[in-house]
């Protein structure tokens, strides 16, 4: 079944609690996806710098990475976050991509992304989600029905700077869409259909579309049944396919917007008793954006 959670904060006073709130939402969804879990958090940007989230092999000496790049590294279990100047971005990306013991999970000014095999509470604890702050985040708990239980196949998927996507459902035309996106220069690390959806949005955003416009285009170009929750540096979007057979519920208050695969994942949010609760309509784009 898989489970999805997303939280977009309107009230800056809640930003130090983002990680705690996200961790609680994911833990509630354990039964929907006990095989693997992951999350993306949009935190504070460092002026003039870009962050890479990198998964490292168990035998890799992280200190050699620090020495090779000449920069500080923040370690989170088997992931590290590397911050470098924008001027170094291309050089560092080339170094990371060619190193056999390193896998770039995401890149961007504000986003860090962590995922792994295990139940949501375990994965959240391993990576220190509860200690993270930020403006918005998305998460996923996976039940692998069509592929192996691996970190590579876990969600979220990121195919563009500060952009990621989680997905509950199945795309029927993802192989055809993948071939077209590869011709447009989009790169894929797995055969997962969710990564294709992320790549599709990356392509549209690269062409100049806003997130809501890219999601609207997806209704014509992506076939299947799905719930999408998407994050960008400043935006948060939700889309259900025209049939909408997958469950979804949203809550909105003056302080936040939240999405979950079921209501019980929302009950721990502050002020939920006065929230506007609603089920997202089929084929309707929901989109929120904050000032850059």
Rosetta silent file (secondary structure, phi, psi, omega in degrees, C-alpha in Angstrom):
SEQUENCE: XXXXXXXXXXXXXXXXXXXXXXXXXXXXXXXXXXXXXXXXXXXXXXXXXXXXXXXXXXXXXXXXXXXXXXXXXXXXXXXXXXXXXXXXXXXXXXXXXXXXXXXXXXXXXXXXXXXXXXXXXXXXXXXXXXXXXXXXXXXXXXXXXXXXXXXXXXXXXXXXXXXXXXXXXXXXXXXXXXXXXXXXXXXXXXXXXXXXXXXXXXXXXXXXXXXXXXXXXXXXXXXXXXXXXXXXXXXXXXXXXXXXXXXXXXXXXXXXXXXXXXXXXXXXXXXXXXXXXXXXXXXXXXXXXXXX
SCORE:     score description
SCORE:     0.000 S_00000001
   1 L     0.000  -42.474 -174.622    0.000    0.000    0.000 S_00000001
   2 L    66.581  156.523  178.235    2.761    2.480    0.981 S_00000001
   3 E  -135.733  148.955 -178.026    2.111    5.607    3.027 S_00000001
   4 E  -127.760  143.781  172.435    2.779    9.285    2.423 S_00000001
   5 E  -139.094  141.443  176.851    3.149   12.253    4.757 S_00000001
   6 E  -146.745  144.252 -178.668    3.795   15.888    3.941 S_00000001
   7 E  -144.068  124.115  179.644    3.890   19.047    6.050 S_00000001
   8 E  -119.664  115.469 -175.060    4.211   22.644    4.861 S_00000001
   9 E   -90.157  129.566  173.506    4.608   25.195    7.648 S_00000001
  10 L   -93.839  -28.721 -175.484    3.128   28.661    7.361 S_00000001
  11 L   -98.181  113.754 -178.911    4.088   29.697   10.899 S_00000001
  12 H   -58.437  -23.898 -179.089    7.863   30.127   11.414 S_00000001
  13 H   -64.198  -21.521  179.825    7.423   29.391   15.127 S_00000001
  14 H   -87.906   -9.011 -173.385    6.797   25.740   14.242 S_00000001
  15 H   -58.636  -37.601  177.432    9.969   25.313   12.176 S_00000001
  16 H   -65.839  -15.803 -177.833   12.093   23.898   15.045 S_00000001
  17 H   -99.702    1.867 -174.504    9.423   21.172   15.459 S_00000001
  18 H   -55.937  -47.485 -177.414    9.223   20.113   11.816 S_00000001
  19 H   -62.533  -42.872  178.989   11.335   16.991   12.283 S_00000001
  20 H   -61.462  -45.613 -178.785    9.426   15.819   15.366 S_00000001
  21 H   -64.530  -42.189  178.500    6.077   16.315   13.645 S_00000001
  22 H   -64.956  -42.143 -179.615    7.223   14.506   10.500 S_00000001
  23 H   -61.220  -41.129  178.689    8.666   11.598   12.495 S_00000001
  24 H   -65.372  -41.482  179.549    5.378   11.128   14.337 S_00000001
  25 H   -62.249  -43.678 -179.326    3.381   11.188   11.103 S_00000001
  26 H   -66.892  -41.055 -178.919    5.607    8.571    9.491 S_00000001
  27 H   -60.190  -39.493  179.073    5.602    6.280   12.511 S_00000001
  28 H   -61.333  -28.698 -175.405    1.793    6.150   12.498 S_00000001
  29 L   -89.935   14.521 -174.978    1.913    4.957    8.876 S_00000001
  30 H   -53.337  -44.384 -176.498    4.132    1.941    9.636 S_00000001
  31 H   -63.509  -23.785  179.015    1.519   -0.651    8.653 S_00000001
  32 H   -77.064  -23.806 -178.190    1.234    0.902    5.207 S_00000001
  33 L  -160.493   81.277 -175.680    4.924    0.463    4.463 S_00000001
  34 L   -86.973   -0.469 -171.864    7.154   -1.434    6.881 S_00000001
  35 L   -84.368  -40.929 -179.924    9.921   -2.319    4.411 S_00000001
  36 E  -157.240  163.390 -177.652   11.715    1.005    3.943 S_00000001
  37 E  -152.264  162.641  178.136   11.216    4.676    4.622 S_00000001
  38 E  -166.725  166.989 -178.416   12.630    8.068    3.763 S_00000001
  39 E  -157.709  154.404  173.769   12.109   11.781    4.084 S_00000001
  40 E  -123.384  134.124 -179.024   13.232   15.112    2.685 S_00000001
  41 E  -122.313  132.714  177.557   13.549   18.195    4.879 S_00000001
  42 E  -100.434  102.067 -177.489   13.825   21.768    3.620 S_00000001
  43 L  -102.600 -160.009 -176.922   16.015   23.579    6.112 S_00000001
  44 L   -76.405  136.066  175.824   17.931   26.822    6.185 S_00000001
  45 L   -83.729  144.830  173.087   20.066   27.712    3.165 S_00000001
  46 L   -98.521  120.068 -176.709   23.652   28.853    3.630 S_00000001
  47 L   -52.210  130.068  176.258   24.298   31.832    1.338 S_00000001
  48 L    79.541    7.935 -177.283   26.548   30.929   -1.556 S_00000001
  49 E  -127.328  159.134  175.189   26.548   27.213   -0.808 S_00000001
  50 E  -128.494  147.102 -177.446   24.890   24.026   -2.071 S_00000001
  51 E  -110.757  135.749  170.641   24.338   20.810   -0.114 S_00000001
  52 E  -110.713  129.024  168.152   24.805   17.233   -1.345 S_00000001
  53 E   -96.532  125.869 -170.696   23.252   14.355    0.567 S_00000001
  54 E  -130.010  130.782  172.496   25.421   11.320   -0.122 S_00000001
  55 E   -89.510  135.168 -176.126   25.035    7.666    0.852 S_00000001
  56 E  -117.489  143.368  174.655   28.359    5.998    1.688 S_00000001
  57 L   -64.309  152.496 -174.174   29.342    2.331    1.650 S_00000001
  58 L   -57.897  -36.397 -175.330   29.920    0.789    5.071 S_00000001
  59 L   -85.895   -2.815 -174.769   33.683    0.378    4.561 S_00000001
  60 L   -75.113  136.888  177.530   34.231    3.901    3.249 S_00000001
  61 L   -87.898  106.258 -176.479   36.356    6.233    5.371 S_00000001
  62 H   -61.949  -31.799 -179.895   34.389    9.459    5.591 S_00000001
  63 H   -62.008  -28.077  176.660   37.480   11.370    6.718 S_00000001
  64 H   -68.595  -30.514  175.365   39.010   10.690    3.318 S_00000001
  65 H   -67.741  -43.408  177.554   36.031   12.502    1.799 S_00000001
  66 H   -60.090  -44.830 -179.262   36.645   15.467    4.086 S_00000001
  67 H   -65.934  -40.437 -177.291   40.321   15.488    3.127 S_00000001
  68 H   -68.715  -34.330 -177.259   39.589   15.111   -0.582 S_00000001
  69 H   -97.014  -19.848 -178.431   37.052   17.914   -0.731 S_00000001
  70 L    67.219   37.113 -177.903   38.513   20.179    1.924 S_00000001
  71 L  -143.804  161.658  179.226   35.104   20.816    3.455 S_00000001
  72 L   -75.390  150.203 -179.745   33.097   19.893    6.523 S_00000001
  73 E  -131.455  133.255  175.553   30.778   16.888    6.428 S_00000001
  74 E  -102.332  122.875 -174.421   27.758   16.202    8.624 S_00000001
  75 E   -98.138  136.669  175.415   27.196   12.473    9.191 S_00000001
  76 E  -134.580   91.778 -177.583   23.776   10.822    9.570 S_00000001
  77 L    55.358 -120.784 -178.625   24.240    7.051    9.852 S_00000001
  78 L   -93.911   14.649  172.715   25.217    5.854    6.341 S_00000001
  79 E  -115.570  150.249  172.373   24.443    9.256    4.762 S_00000001
  80 E  -131.002  151.211  175.275   26.552   12.401    4.891 S_00000001
  81 E  -111.381  121.952 -177.860   25.701   15.988    4.012 S_00000001
  82 E  -110.818  122.812  177.213   28.439   17.880    2.188 S_00000001
  83 E  -107.590  127.659 -178.892   28.214   21.672    1.890 S_00000001
  84 E  -136.745  164.065  177.708   30.345   23.386   -0.741 S_00000001
  85 E   -70.152  153.248  178.835   30.442   26.751   -2.450 S_00000001
  86 H   -58.569  -33.053  178.756   28.366   27.190   -5.578 S_00000001
  87 H   -64.842  -28.102 -179.700   31.606   27.730   -7.487 S_00000001
  88 H   -89.238   -7.341 -168.523   32.740   24.226   -6.466 S_00000001
  89 H   -53.959  -51.303 -176.438   29.416   22.526   -7.235 S_00000001
  90 H   -63.317  -42.129 -179.284   30.246   21.083  -10.663 S_00000001
  91 H   -65.001  -44.745 -179.146   33.698   19.877   -9.588 S_00000001
  92 H   -68.002  -40.385  178.215   32.406   18.239   -6.402 S_00000001
  93 H   -60.105  -42.490  178.836   29.468   16.637   -8.192 S_00000001
  94 H   -62.211  -41.161  178.332   31.847   15.087  -10.733 S_00000001
  95 H   -62.929  -45.913 -178.244   34.022   13.731   -7.904 S_00000001
  96 H   -65.741  -41.370 -176.281   31.027   12.245   -6.051 S_00000001
  97 H   -65.447  -31.852 -175.056   29.490   10.718   -9.183 S_00000001
  98 H   -90.648   -8.930 -177.118   32.644    8.846  -10.177 S_00000001
  99 L   -83.389  122.092 -174.448   33.468    7.455   -6.732 S_00000001
 100 L   -65.935  -20.817 -177.849   32.246    3.817   -6.495 S_00000001
 101 L   -93.639    1.823 -174.980   31.618    3.995   -2.738 S_00000001
 102 E  -123.136  140.851  175.762   29.416    7.103   -2.927 S_00000001
 103 E  -130.689  118.010  178.367   25.850    7.640   -4.157 S_00000001
 104 E   -74.095  120.790 -178.676   24.442   11.152   -4.466 S_00000001
 105 E   -92.162  -37.722  179.483   20.905   11.080   -3.044 S_00000001
 106 E  -161.838  165.187  175.484   20.033   14.752   -3.495 S_00000001
 107 E  -147.220  151.873  178.076   21.438   18.209   -4.075 S_00000001
 108 E   160.806  173.643  179.424   20.171   21.711   -3.442 S_00000001
 109 L   -77.476  -33.605 -171.810   20.435   24.852   -1.390 S_00000001
 110 L  -123.096  -21.377 -170.900   17.907   23.816    1.273 S_00000001
 111 E   -92.050  136.153  164.828   16.944   20.153    0.879 S_00000001
 112 E  -121.978  147.395 -172.253   18.497   17.139    2.555 S_00000001
 113 E  -137.766  128.695 -177.441   17.140   13.655    1.824 S_00000001
 114 E  -132.318  139.336  177.563   17.588   10.436    3.792 S_00000001
 115 E  -156.884  154.698 -179.072   16.214    6.944    3.190 S_00000001
 116 E  -170.396  171.538  178.289   16.888    3.360    4.135 S_00000001
 117 E   -77.627  140.114  179.708   15.553   -0.124    4.724 S_00000001
 118 L   130.511  171.907  179.638   13.530   -0.612    7.904 S_00000001
 119 L   -73.020  155.065 -174.182   10.406    0.610    9.623 S_00000001
 120 H   -54.217  -43.676 -179.065    9.710    4.364    9.683 S_00000001
 121 H   -62.867  -41.234  178.680   10.477    4.852   13.376 S_00000001
 122 H   -64.128  -46.680 -178.929   13.793    3.032   13.017 S_00000001
 123 H   -64.029  -43.786  178.579   14.791    4.953    9.890 S_00000001
 124 H   -59.525  -42.021 -179.837   13.786    8.289   11.445 S_00000001
 125 H   -67.109  -43.537 -179.927   15.852    7.533   14.550 S_00000001
 126 H   -56.339  -40.701 -174.716   18.902    6.419   12.555 S_00000001
 127 H   -95.484   -3.195  176.774   19.026    9.674   10.637 S_00000001
 128 L    74.819   36.205 -177.326   18.021   11.984   13.494 S_00000001
 129 H   -58.433  -41.177 -174.738   14.814   13.288   11.944 S_00000001
 130 H   -61.412  -22.579 -178.883   13.381   14.532   15.251 S_00000001
 131 H   -89.426   -2.615 -175.071   16.285   16.963   15.669 S_00000001
 132 L   -88.982  144.262  176.470   15.796   18.553   12.240 S_00000001
 133 L  -119.527  163.918  179.588   14.134   21.895   11.654 S_00000001
 134 L   166.192 -174.639 -176.486   12.822   23.498    8.494 S_00000001
 135 L   -96.439  -32.227  177.719    9.943   24.977    6.595 S_00000001
 136 E  -160.203  161.617 -178.985    8.479   21.869    4.955 S_00000001
 137 E  -159.126  158.054  174.884    9.097   18.203    4.446 S_00000001
 138 E  -134.604  151.059 -178.614    7.744   15.078    2.789 S_00000001
 139 E  -146.351  166.416 -174.122    8.097   11.435    3.752 S_00000001
 140 E  -150.875  140.815  170.195    7.208    7.947    2.611 S_00000001
 141 E  -119.059  131.260 -167.516    6.891    4.460    4.047 S_00000001
 142 E  -112.837  139.268  166.735    7.201    1.701    1.465 S_00000001
 143 L  -116.034  110.922 -172.106    5.750   -1.732    0.981 S_00000001
 144 L   -80.421   99.713 -179.616    7.707   -3.339   -1.842 S_00000001
 145 L   -96.781  -19.178 -174.376    5.168   -5.257   -3.914 S_00000001
 146 L  -128.946    2.548 -178.211    6.977   -5.228   -7.262 S_00000001
 147 L  -153.228  172.295 -177.166   10.679   -4.845   -6.516 S_00000001
 148 L   -67.720  154.656  175.383   13.383   -5.723   -4.019 S_00000001
 149 L   -84.111   98.525 -177.869   13.551   -4.129   -0.592 S_00000001
 150 L  -138.466  158.624  175.683   16.570   -1.874   -1.055 S_00000001
 151 L   -63.437  -38.284 -178.373   17.656    1.612   -0.083 S_00000001
 152 L   -59.296  -35.681 -176.940   17.905    2.532   -3.764 S_00000001
 153 L   -86.854   -6.408  179.317   14.205    1.774   -4.305 S_00000001
 154 L   -70.858  156.008  176.687   13.056    3.652   -1.203 S_00000001
 155 L   -98.516  162.376    1.003   11.355    7.034   -1.540 S_00000001
 156 L   -75.378  166.689  172.580   11.658   10.024   -1.840 S_00000001
 157 E  -114.068  136.684  177.954   13.249   10.380   -5.265 S_00000001
 158 E  -123.318  124.230  179.090   15.115   13.503   -6.272 S_00000001
 159 E  -124.295    9.775  178.628   15.991   14.224   -9.892 S_00000001
 160 E  -155.207  160.651 -177.897   16.530   17.976   -9.660 S_00000001
 161 L   -60.173  126.788  177.997   18.009   20.545   -7.297 S_00000001
 162 L    57.623   26.231 -179.104   15.825   21.018   -4.205 S_00000001
 163 E  -130.871  131.323  177.607   13.063   18.941   -5.806 S_00000001
 164 E  -149.352  166.249 -174.107   11.727   15.565   -4.678 S_00000001
 165 E  -146.722  141.429  167.401    8.615   13.430   -4.930 S_00000001
 166 E  -120.412  156.246 -165.652    6.860   10.628   -3.078 S_00000001
 167 E  -148.687  135.502  172.739    4.215    8.479   -4.704 S_00000001
 168 E  -123.950  111.995 -178.010    1.547    6.014   -3.699 S_00000001
 169 E   142.049 -150.450 -177.801    0.194    4.015   -6.637 S_00000001
 170 E  -154.823  135.783  175.501    1.460    2.832   -9.994 S_00000001
 171 E   -98.085  135.999 -177.552    2.213    4.409  -13.366 S_00000001
 172 L   -92.034  -20.693 -176.595    1.326    2.370  -16.456 S_00000001
 173 L  -115.714   26.245 -173.083    3.365    4.308  -19.038 S_00000001
 174 H   -67.311  -31.986  179.446    6.528    4.987  -17.049 S_00000001
 175 H   -66.497  -40.842  178.009    8.869    3.101  -19.410 S_00000001
 176 H   -66.333  -43.496  179.090    7.764    5.153  -22.399 S_00000001
 177 H   -64.047  -39.675  179.202    7.999    8.386  -20.409 S_00000001
 178 H   -58.317  -45.501 -179.586   11.441    7.373  -19.131 S_00000001
 179 H   -60.064  -41.550  178.621   12.785    6.939  -22.669 S_00000001
 180 H   -66.372  -38.843 -179.791   11.589   10.394  -23.632 S_00000001
 181 H   -69.439  -36.276  176.480   13.068   11.993  -20.529 S_00000001
 182 H   -60.391  -39.386  177.022   16.442   10.331  -21.084 S_00000001
 183 H   -63.808  -25.369  178.987   16.515   11.957  -24.514 S_00000001
 184 L   -88.974    2.449  175.967   15.955   15.277  -22.713 S_00000001
 185 L    94.608    5.830  176.884   18.983   14.660  -20.485 S_00000001
 186 L   -78.622  133.317 -177.653   17.210   13.468  -17.319 S_00000001
 187 L  -105.543  142.792 -179.008   19.233   10.781  -15.521 S_00000001
 188 L  -124.392  142.925  179.867   17.753    7.872  -13.560 S_00000001
 189 L  -101.543  -17.584 -176.659   19.366    5.652  -10.930 S_00000001
 190 L  -137.431  178.191  174.790   16.637    2.981  -10.685 S_00000001
 191 L   -98.729   10.668 -176.718   13.787    1.409  -12.644 S_00000001
 192 L   -68.714  135.280 -179.137   11.218    2.703  -10.134 S_00000001
 193 H   -67.108  -26.068  178.119    8.187    4.400  -11.687 S_00000001
 194 H   -65.356  -36.624  177.836    8.228    7.032   -8.936 S_00000001
 195 H   -64.749  -31.996  176.193   11.633    8.210  -10.106 S_00000001
 196 H   -65.197  -43.302  177.596   10.117    8.680  -13.566 S_00000001
 197 H   -60.734  -42.543  177.254    7.413   10.919  -12.105 S_00000001
 198 H   -62.294  -43.161  178.875   10.089   12.946  -10.310 S_00000001
 199 H   -63.836  -37.065  177.878   12.103   13.191  -13.528 S_00000001
 200 H   -60.963  -46.675  179.816    9.054   14.331  -15.452 S_00000001
 201 H   -66.466  -37.829  176.723    8.492   17.209  -13.038 S_00000001
 202 H   -58.555  -41.982 -179.912   12.214   18.079  -13.085 S_00000001
 203 H   -63.063  -44.907 -179.811   12.055   18.356  -16.847 S_00000001
 204 H   -65.196  -41.861  178.842    9.013   20.636  -16.715 S_00000001
 205 H   -64.768  -37.799  178.622   10.546   22.814  -14.005 S_00000001
 206 H   -63.859  -32.046  178.600   13.762   23.079  -16.016 S_00000001
 207 L   -77.025   -6.346  175.657   11.701   24.324  -18.952 S_00000001
 208 L   110.386    0.920  179.302   10.406   27.159  -16.766 S_00000001
 209 L   -73.142  149.887  168.081    7.108   25.808  -15.453 S_00000001
 210 L   -78.054  165.989 -178.597    6.019   26.444  -11.885 S_00000001
 211 H   -59.259  -42.932 -179.757    5.322   23.403   -9.733 S_00000001
 212 H   -65.082  -35.177  177.499    1.550   23.757  -10.083 S_00000001
 213 H   -68.774  -39.559  178.729    1.904   24.048  -13.870 S_00000001
 214 H   -64.572  -40.848  178.511    4.132   20.966  -14.017 S_00000001
 215 H   -66.229  -37.031  176.779    1.623   18.962  -11.980 S_00000001
 216 H   -62.262  -41.924  178.212   -1.199   20.068  -14.278 S_00000001
 217 H   -63.549  -33.236 -178.887    0.775   18.813  -17.280 S_00000001
 218 H   -61.144  -29.030  179.514    1.281   15.465  -15.534 S_00000001
 219 H   -61.494  -30.401  179.122   -2.454   14.806  -15.724 S_00000001
 220 H   -87.655  -30.206 -168.232   -2.129   14.554  -19.510 S_00000001
 221 H  -103.920  -19.299 -178.509    1.234   12.811  -19.719 S_00000001
 222 L  -112.318  118.874 -179.550    1.356   10.314  -16.835 S_00000001
 223 L   -98.842  144.082  176.888   -1.094    7.399  -16.903 S_00000001
 224 E   139.423 -165.591  175.137   -1.997    5.312  -13.885 S_00000001
 225 E  -121.826  133.830 -170.213   -3.361    5.719  -10.392 S_00000001
 226 E  -165.189  154.448  159.157   -1.389    7.786   -7.927 S_00000001
 227 E  -115.678  126.224  173.835   -1.075   10.301   -5.148 S_00000001
 228 E  -109.184  135.342  165.142    1.872   12.645   -5.628 S_00000001
 229 E  -125.015  127.333 -170.214    3.332   14.843   -2.915 S_00000001
 230 E  -128.144  140.773  173.080    6.116   17.083   -4.180 S_00000001
 231 E  -120.640  142.720  168.956    8.564   19.482   -2.599 S_00000001
 232 L  -128.870  179.782 -176.966   10.652   22.230   -4.148 S_00000001
 233 L   -53.929  -38.231 -176.887   12.856   24.882   -2.556 S_00000001
 234 L  -124.297   -0.634 -172.832    9.864   27.123   -1.917 S_00000001
 235 E  -126.725  164.005 -178.597    6.820   25.019   -2.869 S_00000001
 236 E  -145.577  121.595 -175.770    4.674   22.097   -1.776 S_00000001
 237 E  -131.574  151.723  178.725    2.241   20.377   -4.128 S_00000001
 238 E  -133.691  138.077  177.304   -0.299   17.557   -4.046 S_00000001
 239 E  -146.290  133.986  171.802   -1.978   15.774   -6.955 S_00000001
 240 E  -113.498  147.281  179.488   -4.323   12.795   -7.204 S_00000001
 241 L   -69.100  169.273 -175.923   -5.084   11.054  -10.479 S_00000001
 242 L   -62.720  -23.029  179.091   -8.576   11.386  -12.036 S_00000001
 243 L   -87.909  -39.849  176.161   -9.769    8.082  -10.515 S_00000001
 244 L    55.943   54.056  178.423   -8.285    8.661   -7.046 S_00000001
 245 L   -82.997  -14.470  178.223   -8.592    5.125   -5.731 S_00000001
 246 L   -86.451  135.450 -177.655   -5.757    5.672   -3.255 S_00000001
 247 L   -67.942  149.919  179.364   -6.831    7.192    0.089 S_00000001
 248 L  -161.235  144.819  176.426   -5.748   10.713    0.990 S_00000001
 249 E  -145.329  145.954  179.162   -6.639   13.356    3.543 S_00000001
 250 E  -128.843  156.064  176.173   -5.456   16.920    4.092 S_00000001
 251 E  -136.640  137.941  178.257   -5.607   19.416    6.942 S_00000001
 252 E  -135.566  132.711  173.206   -5.086   23.163    6.772 S_00000001
 253 L  -131.103 -175.537  175.375   -4.829   25.743    9.532 S_00000001
 254 L   -68.027  -16.387 -174.368   -3.320   29.208    9.785 S_00000001
 255 L  -100.189  -24.076 -173.259   -0.085   27.485   10.811 S_00000001
 256 E  -164.537  166.946  166.263    0.370   24.639    8.300 S_00000001
 257 E  -123.895  134.857 -178.729   -0.881   22.406    5.500 S_00000001
 258 E  -132.985  147.149  176.695   -0.556   18.645    5.999 S_00000001
 259 E  -128.246  144.280  173.759   -1.144   15.586    3.826 S_00000001
 260 E  -155.068  160.028  177.498   -1.348   11.929    4.838 S_00000001
 261 L   -72.866  -16.074  176.682   -2.548    8.608    3.518 S_00000001
 262 L  -157.456  155.471 -172.231   -4.935    8.397    6.461 S_00000001
 263 H   -62.608  -35.100 -174.264   -6.320   10.725    9.106 S_00000001
 264 H   -61.929  -20.376  175.853   -4.673    9.092   12.111 S_00000001
 265 H   -73.702  -12.802 -178.265   -1.292   10.357   10.879 S_00000001
 266 L   -98.761  -15.500 -168.743   -2.593   13.912   11.351 S_00000001
 267 L   -65.240  -21.022  179.474   -4.082   13.663   14.839 S_00000001
 268 L   -86.628   -0.867 -178.606   -0.821   14.587   16.595 S_00000001
 269 L   -75.354  144.845 -179.901   -0.439   17.898   14.771 S_00000001
 270 L   -65.403  135.404  177.386   -0.943   21.069   16.827 S_00000001
 271 L    73.363   16.195 -177.714   -4.373   22.614   16.379 S_00000001
 272 H   -62.930  -25.784 -177.517   -5.727   19.672   14.392 S_00000001
 273 H   -68.860  -16.519  178.212   -9.045   20.002   16.229 S_00000001
 274 H  -114.151    7.646 -177.919   -9.714   23.323   14.472 S_00000001
 275 L   -71.987  153.238  168.672   -8.172   22.418   11.089 S_00000001
 276 E   -82.003  111.843 -179.556  -10.104   22.387    7.853 S_00000001
 277 E   -98.614  136.007 -179.556  -10.098   18.707    6.965 S_00000001
 278 E  -157.621  156.547  173.739  -10.770   17.632    3.402 S_00000001
 279 L   -95.045  124.979  179.749  -10.121   14.926    0.861 S_00000001
 280 L   -57.396  135.816 -178.932   -8.166   16.222   -2.157 S_00000001
 281 L   -73.869  151.461  176.663  -10.353   16.196   -5.241 S_00000001
 282 L   -60.497  140.616  172.759   -9.453   14.011   -8.227 S_00000001
 283 L    56.403   29.511  177.179   -7.286   15.649  -10.911 S_00000001
 284 L  -118.581  130.284  179.353   -6.985   18.903   -8.972 S_00000001
 285 L   -84.972  128.703  173.059   -3.617   20.470   -8.233 S_00000001
 286 E  -111.436  130.782 -168.621   -3.090   21.751   -4.697 S_00000001
 287 E  -148.751  130.669  175.315   -0.122   24.064   -4.389 S_00000001
 288 E  -128.879  145.975 -178.679    1.398   26.273   -1.712 S_00000001
 289 E  -143.312  145.210  178.102    4.468   28.466   -2.007 S_00000001
 290 L  -113.141  160.849  178.303    6.471   30.617    0.331 S_00000001
 291 L   -63.082  138.813 -179.156    8.596   33.670   -0.364 S_00000001
 292 L   -66.256    0.000    0.000   12.116   32.725   -1.432 S_00000001
